[in-house]
C-alpha cells in the first residue's frame, strides 16, 4: 500500500528541510571560530587532499550554479581560506586550492562536524544511526536519479 503523503507527519521532505537548516545553523555557530561555514563544506571537502580545481569543477562537485560558486569562492578568498592561481592549461581560467592555514584547520573542523552529528543523533543506538544513514542514502539516490 502506498504511503499517504497528505499529512505533514508523513512528508519526509519537511523533516529533511528542518534538519538541514538546524544542522547548518548549529554547524555555522560551531565552525565560525575556525573561520569556516557549512556552505563552504563542499569546497573544503573537494580540496582537502591538496589538489587545485577550477571553479567549474567545484560547482559541479557541489551541485550549484557557477555564479553561486563564484560568490562563495570570492568570500572564501577574502577570508584567506582559498587562493586562486592561473590555470596553465587555460589562461582564461584559474585553479582554486586551500591555503595552508585553512588546511591546518581542517582536522579541527572535522571534529566540530563529528560532534554535531553525535549531538543530532543523541539517544539513537549505533544500529539506529546506521539504519537512518542507509535510508537517507536511498532517498538521496532517488533524488539524484530524478535530476539525471
CORMO-V444294 format. One record per pair of residues at least 4 apart in sequence whose ideal C-beta (glycine too) atoms are under 8 Angstrom apart, sorted by the first residue. I is the first residue (numbers start at 1). GAP is how many residues later the second one is. D is the distance in whole Angstrom. If there is no record, write none. Layout:
# CORMO-V444294
i=I gap=GAP d=D
i=I gap=GAP d=D
This chain:
# CORMO-V444294
i=3 gap=7 d=6
i=4 gap=6 d=6
i=5 gap=5 d=5
i=5 gap=6 d=6
i=6 gap=4 d=7
i=7 gap=4 d=7
i=8 gap=6 d=6
i=11 gap=4 d=7
i=12 gap=4 d=6
i=12 gap=127 d=7
i=13 gap=4 d=6
i=14 gap=4 d=7
i=15 gap=4 d=6
i=16 gap=4 d=6
i=16 gap=123 d=8
i=17 gap=4 d=6
i=18 gap=4 d=6
i=19 gap=4 d=6
i=19 gap=101 d=8
i=20 gap=4 d=6
i=21 gap=4 d=6
i=22 gap=4 d=6
i=22 gap=98 d=8
i=23 gap=4 d=6
i=23 gap=15 d=7
i=23 gap=93 d=7
i=23 gap=97 d=6
i=24 gap=4 d=6
i=24 gap=14 d=5
i=24 gap=15 d=8
i=25 gap=4 d=7
i=26 gap=4 d=6
i=26 gap=90 d=6
i=26 gap=93 d=8
i=27 gap=4 d=6
i=27 gap=11 d=4
i=27 gap=85 d=7
i=27 gap=86 d=7
i=27 gap=89 d=5
i=28 gap=4 d=6
i=28 gap=9 d=5
i=28 gap=10 d=5
i=30 gap=82 d=5
i=30 gap=85 d=7
i=30 gap=86 d=6
i=31 gap=5 d=4
i=31 gap=6 d=6
i=31 gap=7 d=7
i=31 gap=78 d=6
i=31 gap=81 d=6
i=31 gap=82 d=8
i=32 gap=4 d=8
i=32 gap=5 d=7
i=34 gap=71 d=5
i=34 gap=74 d=6
i=34 gap=75 d=5
i=34 gap=78 d=7
i=35 gap=44 d=6
i=35 gap=45 d=7
i=35 gap=46 d=7
i=35 gap=67 d=8
i=35 gap=70 d=7
i=36 gap=4 d=6
i=36 gap=5 d=8
i=36 gap=8 d=7
i=36 gap=45 d=7
i=36 gap=66 d=8
i=36 gap=69 d=7
i=36 gap=73 d=5
i=39 gap=33 d=6
i=40 gap=4 d=5
i=40 gap=32 d=7
i=40 gap=36 d=6
i=40 gap=41 d=7
i=41 gap=4 d=6
i=41 gap=72 d=8
i=42 gap=4 d=6
i=42 gap=16 d=7
i=42 gap=19 d=6
i=42 gap=20 d=4
i=42 gap=21 d=8
i=42 gap=22 d=8
i=43 gap=4 d=6
i=43 gap=15 d=6
i=43 gap=19 d=7
i=43 gap=29 d=7
i=43 gap=30 d=7
i=43 gap=33 d=6
i=43 gap=39 d=7
i=43 gap=53 d=8
i=44 gap=4 d=6
i=44 gap=37 d=8
i=44 gap=54 d=7
i=44 gap=58 d=7
i=44 gap=62 d=7
i=44 gap=65 d=7
i=46 gap=5 d=8
i=46 gap=7 d=6
i=46 gap=11 d=8
i=46 gap=12 d=6
i=46 gap=15 d=5
i=46 gap=16 d=8
i=47 gap=4 d=6
i=47 gap=5 d=7
i=47 gap=6 d=7
i=47 gap=11 d=8
i=47 gap=35 d=7
i=47 gap=49 d=7
i=47 gap=50 d=6
i=47 gap=51 d=5
i=48 gap=50 d=7
i=48 gap=55 d=7
i=48 gap=58 d=6
i=50 gap=47 d=7
i=50 gap=48 d=7
i=50 gap=53 d=7
i=51 gap=46 d=7
i=52 gap=33 d=7
i=52 gap=43 d=4
i=52 gap=44 d=6
i=52 gap=45 d=4
i=53 gap=4 d=4
i=53 gap=5 d=5
i=53 gap=8 d=8
i=53 gap=42 d=7
i=53 gap=43 d=6
i=53 gap=44 d=8
i=54 gap=4 d=7
i=54 gap=33 d=6
i=54 gap=39 d=6
i=54 gap=40 d=7
i=54 gap=41 d=6
i=54 gap=42 d=7
i=55 gap=4 d=6
i=55 gap=11 d=7
i=55 gap=14 d=6
i=55 gap=15 d=6
i=55 gap=18 d=6
i=55 gap=38 d=8
i=55 gap=39 d=7
i=55 gap=41 d=6
i=56 gap=4 d=7
i=56 gap=10 d=7
i=56 gap=37 d=8
i=57 gap=4 d=6
i=58 gap=4 d=6
i=58 gap=11 d=6
i=58 gap=15 d=7
i=58 gap=38 d=6
i=59 gap=5 d=5
i=59 gap=6 d=7
i=59 gap=7 d=5
i=59 gap=9 d=7
i=59 gap=10 d=4
i=62 gap=7 d=6
i=64 gap=4 d=4
i=64 gap=5 d=5
i=64 gap=8 d=8
i=65 gap=4 d=7
i=66 gap=4 d=6
i=67 gap=4 d=7
i=68 gap=4 d=6
i=69 gap=4 d=6
i=70 gap=4 d=6
i=71 gap=4 d=7
i=72 gap=4 d=6
i=73 gap=4 d=6
i=73 gap=9 d=6
i=73 gap=11 d=8
i=73 gap=23 d=6
i=74 gap=4 d=6
i=75 gap=4 d=6
i=76 gap=5 d=4
i=76 gap=6 d=5
i=77 gap=4 d=7
i=77 gap=5 d=5
i=77 gap=6 d=7
i=77 gap=7 d=6
i=80 gap=19 d=6
i=80 gap=21 d=6
i=80 gap=22 d=7
i=81 gap=17 d=7
i=81 gap=18 d=6
i=81 gap=20 d=8
i=81 gap=21 d=4
i=82 gap=14 d=5
i=82 gap=15 d=7
i=82 gap=16 d=6
i=82 gap=17 d=7
i=82 gap=20 d=7
i=83 gap=13 d=7
i=83 gap=14 d=6
i=83 gap=15 d=8
i=83 gap=16 d=6
i=84 gap=10 d=4
i=84 gap=11 d=7
i=84 gap=12 d=6
i=85 gap=9 d=6
i=85 gap=10 d=5
i=85 gap=12 d=7
i=86 gap=5 d=7
i=86 gap=7 d=8
i=86 gap=8 d=6
i=86 gap=9 d=8
i=87 gap=4 d=7
i=87 gap=6 d=4
i=87 gap=7 d=6
i=87 gap=8 d=5
i=89 gap=4 d=8
i=98 gap=4 d=4
i=98 gap=5 d=5
i=98 gap=8 d=8
i=99 gap=4 d=7
i=100 gap=4 d=6
i=101 gap=4 d=7
i=102 gap=4 d=7
i=105 gap=4 d=6
i=106 gap=4 d=6
i=107 gap=4 d=7
i=108 gap=4 d=7
i=109 gap=4 d=7
i=110 gap=4 d=6
i=111 gap=4 d=6
i=112 gap=4 d=7
i=113 gap=4 d=6
i=114 gap=4 d=6
i=115 gap=4 d=6
i=116 gap=4 d=6
i=117 gap=4 d=6
i=118 gap=4 d=7
i=121 gap=7 d=8
i=121 gap=8 d=5
i=121 gap=11 d=7
i=124 gap=4 d=4
i=124 gap=5 d=5
i=124 gap=8 d=7
i=125 gap=4 d=7
i=126 gap=4 d=6
i=127 gap=4 d=6
i=128 gap=4 d=6
i=129 gap=4 d=6
i=130 gap=4 d=6
i=131 gap=4 d=6
i=132 gap=4 d=6
i=133 gap=4 d=6
i=134 gap=4 d=7
i=135 gap=4 d=7
i=136 gap=4 d=6
i=137 gap=4 d=6
i=138 gap=4 d=7
i=139 gap=4 d=7
i=140 gap=4 d=6
i=141 gap=4 d=6
i=142 gap=4 d=7
i=143 gap=4 d=7
i=144 gap=4 d=7
